[in-house]
Amino acid sequence: MQRRILLATDLSARCDRAFDRAVSLARAWNARLTVATALEDPPDAAGDDLGPDCCRTEEEVAATESLVRGDLEVSGIDGEVVVRRARAGDLIAEVARSDPPDLIVTGIARSTGMVAAILGSTVEAVIATGVAPVLIVKQRVRRPYERVLVGIDFSPDARAALEAAATLLPDAELTVLHAYTDLAVTVSGTRPDDDIDHRHAFDQSAAFVAQVLPGASDVKIVVKPGHAETLLNQYAVDHGIDLVSVGTRGQAHVLDRLFGSTSATLVRSSSCDLLVSPEPAAGG
């Protein structure tokens, strides 16, 4: 079955890298690419929301659609284009639900001051649907994803993160990293010679990988004491990781939880592209 990619873009410079990555993946997978752009209206001076149909014109919609089609033509991709007067999060969620993609791609500003606004209007709303993994692109496209790091904590959405990485990028070198609490050091200030905490964490991680990816023998397992986001970032830098894959801890209401999670911290701090996989919705 042909894969489907949904690119959520506002056509700003920060989304150019996401566009290039979506096109690169569409070529590699021979996938069907849909590019969705929302033309949002800003609130008025008093702060009141004027609604999605108040300021934007049909001429603007047509011009924007023509611009996107031109970019696709230059890239050699015959993709579908969806441009509407709407709130970005609403539009992307609607398109994703109506024709569920295998992957949603978007960009994000590097400025931490903009992270909350961008997540609130697009990425957060899309993740909350649980429709598909969301690829947040930060880096220029220099090569295919060759080295992928997956953060695991044995939760259902960590399972989703590992499955997504293995399914979408089967040729990539896969490493899983589990951050654990070193109880021996925390309680006594000393470490036993046989390192019980480390062995237990490794055994749990190996069992988790074997359960999620039966028969996979080439997955590297790394366990370390410490905070997940710090360890993931450092490992990615030290080992030339191209993509970090994590879950959201999103369960039912990711909108209320994402900003306190490891994934949100990584969105702010990681220099790598980030694959965020929500736990599939019940019945999904």
Phi, psi and omega in degrees: 000137181291133178286157180234133178240134175247121176259121175260115185221147173254010177068012176279168181300327182293341180265358179299320181293323177295319178300313181297321180290319178299318178296317179299316179292321179299320178294312184296323183265354190053046186266160173273125184252130173244129178252120182244130179228130178256131173263100183269149174261134178288157175293158179285180186298333181277355180090006179276140178282122184275351180094154188290342186254011191278320189246321183291144182250165177296329178296320178295319178299313181296318181295319180293318178298319178297321179297316180294317179298324177296319178297320178294320180298316178299325181279353180077022181246130176264083185257169175270143181239129177237114177233125181216158170279107185191168171284140188301311181299320180295316182295312183296319178297320180295314180296319181295321181286325184288328179216080190305124178274168172277338182205139173249130183244136176209168177251170178208143179292149177280339180290124181294336180293339182261349187301312185299317182295318182292314179299319183297327185266338184228288190300313181300315181297322180289315178300322183297336179290334183068017185287316187201160172300148181245121178264115179260114188264127177243327187265155170295154180277105179252335181196167173297163175291112183254329182234116184242132179248128182246125175274127182235144174223016176073011179275165178301323180280339170292322174301315179298321180296318179290317178298318181297315181297315182290324183283314183284330185229065186294340181267356182281153173283120189253129175234135174252142179232126176244124177265124183237163176273123180278092186294326182297316180288320182297318186276314189249345182081003178233164180240128177292153184300324184273358173051066185299317181300316182295315180297318180296317180296320180294316181297318177298317182294316179298319179294322179295314179298317180296326179287318183283320183237073181302133178087350179285121183245356186249019178272124178280135181247125179235129175233135182215148173281140177141192181273136186301311185296322179294314181293319179297314179298315182293318179297319180300317179292315185291334188241016175062041181288137180270329188212135175251130182246126181220164171266178184259346194058032192277337180037245186262326189232071183298332182301327182272349190242337192301319186291345176261004188263168175301319182298319180294320177297320180292325176302319180286320195253334186287140174272349180274160165296153187230129176254114183252119185245113176285153172296130181304141179295153180303128181083357181269000000 
